[in-house]
């Protein structure tokens, strides 16, 4: 079974996100914007629950 990972980068001005399938980035799922943009648009490539969520952050809040 394929493993999906949600990758999130929390910067000072934007969030960026993308899905990876078995370690391979799915460029079609890349998104960038505010927290509201993330909540509205961060859709997995299939109806799945991610096996992992990885977050990096330089945000100060």
Backbone torsions as a table, in degrees:
resi	resn	phi	psi	omega
1	UNK	NA	138.6	-178.4
2	UNK	-69.9	144.3	176.9
3	UNK	-108.9	125.9	177.9
4	UNK	-101.0	138.8	176.2
5	UNK	-125.3	132.7	174.9
6	UNK	-97.6	122.2	179.6
7	UNK	-106.3	128.2	-177.6
8	UNK	-128.4	132.9	174.6
9	UNK	-118.6	114.2	-178.8
10	UNK	-99.4	102.8	178.3
11	UNK	-92.8	-177.5	179.2
12	UNK	-70.3	-28.1	-177.8
13	UNK	-117.7	-24.7	-177.3
14	UNK	-140.1	156.9	165.6
15	UNK	-97.4	145.5	171.6
16	UNK	-129.0	143.4	-178.5
17	UNK	-147.0	155.4	177.6
18	UNK	-161.7	152.9	176.6
19	UNK	-100.6	147.4	173.4
20	UNK	-124.5	140.6	177.6
21	UNK	-115.0	116.9	-177.7
22	UNK	49.9	41.4	176.3
23	UNK	84.0	0.5	-179.7
24	UNK	-106.8	123.3	-178.9
25	UNK	-65.5	134.2	175.3
26	UNK	-99.7	94.4	-175.5
27	UNK	-55.9	-27.8	-178.9
28	UNK	-67.9	-16.0	-178.1
29	UNK	-99.9	4.5	-178.9
30	UNK	-64.8	137.7	176.2
31	UNK	-141.6	158.5	-180.0
32	UNK	-150.3	137.6	177.1
33	UNK	159.9	-154.4	-178.4
34	UNK	-83.5	176.2	175.4
35	UNK	-58.9	-41.7	178.6
36	UNK	-63.9	-39.1	176.0
37	UNK	-61.0	-43.3	178.8
38	UNK	-59.4	-50.3	-178.2
39	UNK	-62.4	-33.8	-178.3
40	UNK	-82.3	-25.7	-168.5
41	UNK	-123.5	-4.2	-177.6
42	UNK	-82.7	80.9	-178.9
43	UNK	-101.8	133.1	175.7
44	UNK	-67.8	155.1	179.5
45	UNK	-62.3	-22.1	176.7
46	UNK	-140.2	171.1	176.7
47	UNK	-77.6	90.2	-177.2
48	UNK	-137.3	162.9	167.5
49	UNK	-103.7	128.9	-177.8
50	UNK	-63.7	143.7	174.8
51	UNK	-73.6	-30.2	-179.5
52	UNK	-144.9	153.1	169.1
53	UNK	-128.6	122.8	179.6
54	UNK	-113.3	131.2	-177.2
55	UNK	-128.2	134.1	169.3
56	UNK	-120.6	147.2	-175.8
57	UNK	-149.5	136.2	167.8
58	UNK	-118.4	2.9	-178.6
59	UNK	-63.8	144.1	-179.0
60	UNK	-98.7	9.8	176.4
61	UNK	-131.2	NA	NA
